[in-house]
Amino acid sequence: MYFIYLTLTLALLMLNLAGLTLLTRRFVPSLALARAVGIIGFCLLMFFIEHFIGLGRLNWVWPITTLLSAYLLLQQRAELRVGGFWKTELIFYGLFIYIFAWRFCFPSIYPSSEHVTDLYFIANYFDGTTLPPLDHWYPPHRFNIYYAFQHYAAALMGRIFALDPGTTYNIAFALILALPAALAWEFTGHYLKAIWIRAVLLVALVSGGTGMTPLLFFVQPLAPNLNTHQLAGALSERIVTGQRFIGLMDQRTTAPIGLALFPRFNPADKPNPSFEPLELPEETYGYQIFLGDYHPPSGGFFLLLLALALIAAIENQRIGRIGQPLLAATLPVLMVTNTWVLPLQGILIGAWLAYRYWQKNPPDWIGLVAGGSVALVLVYPFLSGFVTNVQTTSIRFVTMINHTPLSRFIGMHWPLLLLVLFGLLNPQQRRFSISLAIVFAALLLISEFVYVDDPSGGKYERTNTTMKWWGWIWTGGLISLGTLGSSSRVRWIRWGTIAIVLLISTAVLDLSRYFVLMDKNDMGYLAGHHWLTQDPTQAALVNFLQTEPNGIVLENQYGDSYDNTTLYALFSGKPALMGWPAHLITWRRNVIDVYPMKERIQTFYAGNLADSLAWLQANHVRYIVWSPDDNKDPQAFVRVQQQISNGYHWQVFYDTGTYRVGVWIANQPTS
């Protein structure tokens, strides 16, 4: 029954997207662009409105929009048969199904990478209150400390289709990553007729290969005689190595060719006793599919490919005057989606402006200013609170000892460097090709000489910068320069580009084997918590909280981050008293009570907090979870029960006398 429900939900979603595409196509002729612009436009308008009035539950919307979408499809059915609509839709559906298959087979949301933080961002927007919403990790504060427009958009979808937060996460993940791939296909279609070359470019993009990918077959060969589980683990490590080789995996290689090409750091060469090689990852678009994070880089890739597709449509006269306003609008939207790459997209659009003057065909400045201004007005209510609450960062120069070692830089980026060279020499679309080659080469150079000085330090000094920037530069360069190079009339440029793209696409070999071999114990459980709730007791606890009235949930603190705290609250759609301390400190400005609160929570769970009942009531705690992880000291439960029994009653789900799982519930609801 669940799979019938899921299929119907996805069909309704696709029907609504098709209707939105048809509406937007009245202004944006390209179907792929119309779909992307329609989704962003709808979500942006709702984002603006809900900063003034929260619209609450929206599950009444989908029957209306579904009927309207069906009407539009029926009304235009004759035109759609010959207009390429269904061909474009099928390509998008194919991409969505591929990416959704990853989430369907591996849907778990657990404390790894940024799974839980992204679920938390989405959960903040589920209540439908006036924005900014209550911070579900730090009540009573408001959540205005993170660029989370894509998380708002996911929650909006979940509210419309009455989905739980975890299912919303997994469906939205497939959607936000299918959209840029469809736009990449759109871009290639402006310059390439051969479907197979376009397909190879798309495979290279979606598989997430890097310059290290073909080298790893020699640098990090798989050990012989591995069982299925071991082989899946080895493949996973090699996929990660392709992205996180520099400063991490390069220090672990034992293969002779790996040691020859990338010698390990010699401790005797340390410039100072505390020096460690910097970890410099490159997380490409395709790697996000493997990683499973619904994180801002995904939205950044979406807006990057949207900008490239708009530029191609403008230059090939496939879009009217609205193209340039839409291009300018991507910058304000990026401010609330992934601020890290805003400078890069600004430079890309600036390079296009310079190209237009080089062509003696100046851009439409009125249209650009108008498009940027409208988008800026729509995001302004968010920015007015956001900019005063976040940590400040600055741009700094990379010191000499922190530059990327040359062998590693070439190993990771050699395909892009060659594509840049081909772009400079390509006579096809000469000025356009040169402009793109210069801009992506310049961005790669900039990333090597400046970085964003965030709270990370030591070997992580440049980690966030390269992780966010290199993947964006790689994705834009691969699709734009790879397309132009593959369309070149010069044979050695054309076939050289195709050879590079094919080598990158060898990522498919490890990726497909991993997909087949990896355990799929949680397959189909899109709520994301089956890894936790396959235990009947914990399932009963989560189900109970899901059906109870809203209120703050207290869960124990087990560390600073990447642990199980707040999972019961998040999966039940309720705020927790406090989330991961290290993340709250990173995101917020002038936070002084996080670690004192963590200490009080741990003292409470030990049964040693003075005035426990008064403290709980002062913090408006309605539910107190006692999980399996809280049973290390059986007497702690007894002490807590004695301290709070006058204000809370115990709901048991498992009790052996010394081992208990359950939740305390406030006798009187707190405000």
N, C-alpha and C positions, 0 to 999 in steps of 0.2 A: 504493500500500500504506500509506503514511504517513497518508493521510487516512482510510482505513478504521480504522486504529489509533486516530487521534484521535477519530473519531466514537464508536467503542466505549468509549474512555476517558471521554468526556463523558457517554455514556449510563450507564455504571457509576456515575459520580459522581452523576448526577441520581437514579438508582435508590436509591443509598445515602442521599441526602438525603431522598428521599420516605419511606424506612423510618424514618429518624431523626425526621421530622416526625410520623409515625403514633405512634411511641413517646411523644414529648413531648406529643402531643395528649391523652393520658390525663390530663394535669395542666393543660394550657393549651388551652382549647377552640378558640381562633382558629388557623387553619392557618398564616397568615403569621407570627403570633407564635410558634407552636409550632416552625416551621422555624428562626427566628432564635434562640430560646431553646435549642433542641436543639443547634445548632451551637456556640453560645457555651459551653453547659454541658459538652459533650463535650471541646472544646478546653481549657477551663479545668481540668477534672479531669485531663486528660493533662499539662497544664502543671504542675500541682501534683505529680503523681506523679513526673514526670521531674526534679524538683528533688531527689529522693531516690534514684532509680534510673533511669538511662538505658535506654530500651527498644530501642535500636539499630534494626536494619532492621525495618520493619513491613509489608512487602509481602505477608506471609502473612495480613494482617487482611482485605483486601478480599474474598477469596472467601467468608469466613465471613459478613461483614456483608452482602454481596450476596445470599446465600442467605436470610438472615434477613429482609432487606427484601422480597425477592420473596415470601416466605411471608406476611408481614404484608399485602402488597397483595392477594394471592390470598384470604387469610382474610377480609379486610374488603371484598372487591370489590363486594358487593351494597350495603353501606352507603355506599361511596365514590361510587356512581353517583348517589345522591340527596343527598349531603351537601355538595356544592359543592367537593369535594376537587380534582377535575380542572380545574375552572374556575380555582381559585386557583393550581394548579400551572402551568397554561398561561400565566397572566399572568406568573408568575415566570420561566418558560422564555423567554417573549418578551423580557422585560427582559434576561435573561442573554445571549440570542442577539444582541441589539442591541449590548450592551457588548462581548461577545466579538468581534463583527465588527470593532470598532475595533482590538482587539489582534491579530486574525487578519490584518488588512490592514496594520497598522503595528506589528509585534511587536518591533522592534529595541530592544535595551537598550544604550544608548550613553551616553557621558559628557555628558548633557544633563539639566538639572533634577536630579531625585533618582533616576533610573533605576538607576544603578550602586550607589548607597548602599543602595537597597532590595533589590537583588539580593544585596548583601553581607550585609544583615541576615538574609535568608532562608537564605543559604548557611551562616551560623554554626550554624543549628539542624539541618542535614541529617545530621550525623554520628550523631545519636541518643545522644550521651553524656549523662551526668548534668549537669543544668543548674546554674549557667550554663556555656555551652559555651566552647570555645576561640575566642578572637577571631581571625577569619580575616584581619583587617587589622593585628593587633598581638600575635602570639604572643610569649611564652607566656602573656600576660595572658588573663583571662576576659572574655567579652562580657556585662557587667552594667552597661552605661553608657547604655542607651537603652531607652525604653518600646516594646518590640517584640513585644507579645503577638500582634498580627495577623500578624507575620512568622513567629513560631513556628507559628501556626495554618496558614499557607501551607506551611511546611516539613513539618508533620505530614501534610497532604494529599499532598504530594509523596512522602513516605516510604511512605505507605500504597499509593499507586498507582504507585510506582517511576518517578517522573518526574524529569527533569533539572531543575536549578535555574531555568533560563530558562523552560521550559514551565510549571513550577510558578508562577512569577511571573505569567505571562500568564493562566493559567486562574484563579488566585486573585484576580487583579485584577478579572476579570469577575464573580466570585462576590461579592466584598465590596462591589461597587458595585450589583449587582442586588438584594441583600438590603435596603438602605435604601429603594430605589425601591419594592419590594414592600410595605414597611411604610408608605410614604407613601400608596400605593393603599389599604391597610387603613385608615389614618386617615381618608381622605376618605370611605370607605364608611360611616362612622358618622354622617355629617352630610349627605351628598349622595346623591340617588337618580339624578340625571341622569348617565349614563355619559359623555356628551360633555364635561360640565364637569370631571368627574374626570380624563378623558383630557387635557384642556387643561392642568390643573394639573400633571399628570405630565410633559407635554411641556415646560412652563416649567421644571420642576425638572431634568429630564434634559438639556435643551439648554444649561443653564448661563448663561442670560441674566442681565444685571444692569440697573440703571437706565440705564447708558450704552448698552446694546445698541440700542434704537431710535434713540437720538440719533446714533449713529455713522454711520448712513446719510447724515447731513447733515454731521456734524463731520469724518468721515474717508471721503469718497466714493472709490470705486474709480476709478483712472485708466482712460481709454478705451484701446482697441486693445492690450490686454495679451494675450500668448500664454498658453497653458495653464499653463505653469510659473510665469510671472509672476503670473497670476491666483490660482493656488493659494497662492503666497507672500503676496500682498496680503490674501487672505481669512484666512490664518493670522494675519497681523499684526493684522487687525481683531478677530478672536476674542480674541487676547491683550489687545488694547487695552481690550476690554470689562471685563477683570479688573484690568489694571495701568495704568489711565489716569492716576491721580493721581500726579504727580511724575515720570512717565516718558514716557508717550505724549502727555500734554497739552503737553509741551514741544516736541513734534515736529509738531503739527497746523499745517497751512497753509491750510485751508479758511476762508473769511471768516466763516462762521457759527461755526466752532469758535473762532476768535480772538476773536469778539465775546462768546460765552458763557463762554469760559475763557481770558482773556488770559494770555499767557505771563509768566513771572516776569521782572521788570525787574531786571537786575544792579545798577542804581543804588539799588534799594530794599534791598539786602543789609543785614541788621542787623550783620553782621561779615564780613570778607573771605573767610572759609572757608565761609560758609553756602551750602548747596545745598537746593533743594526736596526734601522728604522723599518717598521712594517708598512709597506706601501702597496695596498691592494688595489685592484681594478675590478670593479663589479659591473659587468656589462648588462645590457638589457636582457639578453637571453639567460644570464645567470640568475636573474630575479625569479624566473619560472622554476628553476631548480631549488632556489633558496626558500621561496614561499612567503616572503615578507610583503605585506601590503604597506610598503613604506614610501615616503616621498620621492625617492629616485624613480619609481614607476610613473608617477605623475609628471616628473621632469622629462622622462623619455617620451611620454605622450605629447607634451607640449613642444618638445624638440622636433619630433616627426611631423607634428601639425605645422610648425613653422616652415620646415623644409618642403612639405607638400604644398603649402600656400605659395611659397616662393616659386616652385616649379609651375604651378597653375598660373600664377601671374605672368611669368616669363614666357609661357607658351600660350598665353591669351586664352586660357580655358576657364577663366573666372572674370567677372566684371569688376566694377570699381570697389565692390565690397571686399575684395581680396586684401588690399593694403590695410584698411581699418582692422580687419580680423588679425592680420599679422602683428600689428602694433598691440592689439589687445592681449596677445599671449604673454606680454611682459608683466602687466599687473596681475594676471591670473597666476603666473609663476611665483609672484611675491607671496601668495598665500598657499602655494602648493609645494614648492621646493626652493626656498630662498637661496640655497647653496649654489645653484647653477644659474641664478638670475644674471650675474655678470657675463657668463659665457653666452647665454642667449642674446643678451644685449650686444655683445661684440659680433655675434653671427648676423644679427639684423643690421648692425652698423656696417658690416662688410657688404651686405647686399645693397645698402644705400650708396656706398662708395662705388659699387659695380654699376649701379644705375647711372651715376654721373659719368663714369668711364664710358658707358654706352651712349652718352649724351641723350639720355632719356630719364630726366629727373623724376623722382618719386612723387606721389600725390601727398604732399605734406598736410593738406587740409584733411584728407582721409585718414592719414596716419595719426594725426593729433586727435581727431574725433574718435577714432576707434580706441586709442589708448586712454582717452579721457573718460569715455563711457565705462570701460572696464575698471578704471581707477575709482570712479564713483561707486561702482557696485561692490568693490572690495574695501572701500574706505571705512565703513562701520567696523569691520574686523580690524583693520590696521590701527584705528584710533585707540583701541585697547591693547593690541598686541605689542606695539613698539615700546610701550612704557613698562612692560612686564618681563621681557626676555633678557637673558644675559647678553651683554655687549661683547662683540668680537671685533678684531681688527685684522687687517692684512699685513703680513710681515714678510720680509725677504728670507729665503732659505739660506742658512749658513753653509759654509763650505763643506763641513763634515756631514751635513744632512742631505746633500744631493744624492740622487739615485746613482748607484754604481753603474758605469757605462755599459758593462756586459749585460746587466739585468735590464737596463732601460731598453737596449736594443732587442733583447730576448722577448720582452713584453710587447714592444711597439713596432717591430720591424714591418709587419704588414701595412700599418698605417703610414709609416715613413715611405714605403715604396709607393703606396697609393698617392701620397702627396707629390712624389717625384713624377709619377705618371700624369697627375693632374696638371703639373706645371708644363709638361711637354705635349699634352694632348691637343691636337688641332681641332677636335670636335668640341663645339660650344666653347671655343678657346678662352674668351675672357671670363665666362662663367666658371669654367673649370679652374682657371688660374686663381680666381677670387676665392673659391672654396678651398683650394689647396693651401693658399696663403693663410686663410683664417684658421683652418684646423692645425696647420703647422705652428702658427703663432700661439694658439691656445695650448698646445702641448708644451711649447717652450715656456709660456707663462706659468704653467703648472709646475715647472721645474725650478722656477726662480722665486715664486711667491706662494704663500699658503695662508689659510684662515687660521688665526691663532685662537682656537677654541680651548676649553679647559683641559683637554688631553695634553700630556707632556711625555718626556722621555722618548722611548721608541715609538710612541704613538703620536709624536709631534705633528706629522703630516698625514697621518692615517685617514682622518675624515676627509681631508681635502682631496687626496688622490682617489679615495673610494668614490667620492661624489663626482669629481671632475673627469678623471680618466675614463670611466665608463661612459659618460656623456659624450666626451670628445670622440671616443672610439666608435660609438653608435652612429653619431652624425657623420663622421668621416667615412665609415664603412658603406653606409647607404648612399651618400651623395657622391663621393669619389669613386666608389665601387661601381655605381651605375654609369657614371660618365666614362670611366675607363673601359667598362665592358661594351660600351657603344662606340668606341673609337674606331675610326677608319684605319688607323695604324695597327697593323697586325700584331706587332710585338707588345704594344700597349694593351690591346684588347685581350690577347691570350695570356699575357702576364697578369693582368687583373683577374681574369677568370681563374688562373692557377692559384693566385693568392686566396681568392674566395673559397676555392675548393679545399685548400689546406686548412683554412679556418673552420670549414664545415666538418672536418674530421672529428670535431667535438661530438658529433652525433653518435660516433661509435661507442664512446664511453657512456654517453647519456642514455642511449637506448638500452644498453646492457644493464645499466643501473636500474632503469625503470622496470625492466622485466624481473630482475633478480631481487630487488629490495623487498623486505617484508611489507605486506599491506594489511597489517592486523586491524587498522582503523578504517579501512576502505569503506566509503559510503557514508560515514558518520560525519556529515558536514558541519554539525554543531561545534566540532573541534575539540570536544572534551572526552571522547571515548577512551583515550589513554588513561584518563583519571576515573571516569565513571563506569568503566567495565567492572569495577568493584561495586557490588550492589549497594553497599552501605554509603559509599560516596555518591553514587547515582541518586539514592534516596535523598541525601542532603541537598544536592544541587536542585533536584526536582522540587523539593519543599520550598527552597528559597525562591525559585522561579515563580511559584504560585502565590507567595506571600505579598502583602502590600509593600510598597517601596519604603526604604529606610537604609540608614548607614549600617554596614556590616563591619565588624571587627574581626580581623584575622591576625594571627601571630606574625612576628617579623623574624625571618630565619637568616637574613644576611642583608647586604646592601642592594643587591640587584640579581636578576636572573635566577630567582627562586620561586617557590610555589605560593608565596603569599598573595592574597587578593584574588586567586583564581575562582573561588566559589562565588565571590561577589561579581566578578566580571562575567562569568558564564550564566549567572542568574540575572544580569542586567541591573545590578544595584551598585551604589557607591560604596567604596571601602573607606575606612577611617584614614588609612594612609597606605600609599603604594611603595614602590621601591625608592628608598632614600637617596641612593646615588643619582638616580635619574632626576628626581625632583630638584636636587641641588644643582645638577647640570642645566636644567631647563629654566629655573626660576631665578630672579634677581632678589638679593637680600633676604634669603630664607634662613632664619636662625632657629626655628623650632623643630626642624625635621629630625635631627638626631636625638634631641631630648624626648620627642614623641616616640621615636623608635625604642628608646630605653624604657619609657613608661609602659609601652605595650609589652615588651619582653618581661618586665617586672610584674605586670598584671598576670601574664600567663604562668609565671612561676608561683603565683599566689602570694606575692610579697608586696603588692602595691597598697600603700595606705589610702584609706578613703576610696576604695575601688568603685563603690556604687556611685558616689558623688562625681567621681571623675568620668564614669561612663555617661551619666545623665548630662553632665556639662558639655560633653562632646556629642550628644544626641545619638548615641549608639542604640540601635534597635535590635540588632542580631549579633550574637557572639558565637563564632564558629569554634568548636573543639574538634580538630581534625586528627587523623591517625598520627601525624607528625608531632602532636602535642602530648603524647602519652609517655614521654621519657621518664617523668617523675609522677607516679600515681597519686602521690599526696598533693601535688599541685592542684589537681582537679578538686579535691576535697576542700582545700583552702579557698579556692575561687568560689565554689558553691556556697560556702558559709558566708563569704563576704557580700555576695550579690543576690542572695535568695530573696531578700525583701523587695527587690525591684525587677527580678527576671525569673522566669520559670524555664525549666529544662525540658527540651524535646530530644529524646534519645533515639538514635538509629542503630546503635550497637553498644552493648554493655556486658562485660564479663566480670565486672567488679574492680578490676585493675586497669582495664583497657576500655576506653569509651570513645564514641564518635557521636556528635550531636550538635545542637545549637541552643543557646539561651535566647529567649525572646522577651523583650521588655513588656512588663505587665501593662504599662501605660505608654501608648505611642508617643515618641518624642517629636518635637516640632523641628 
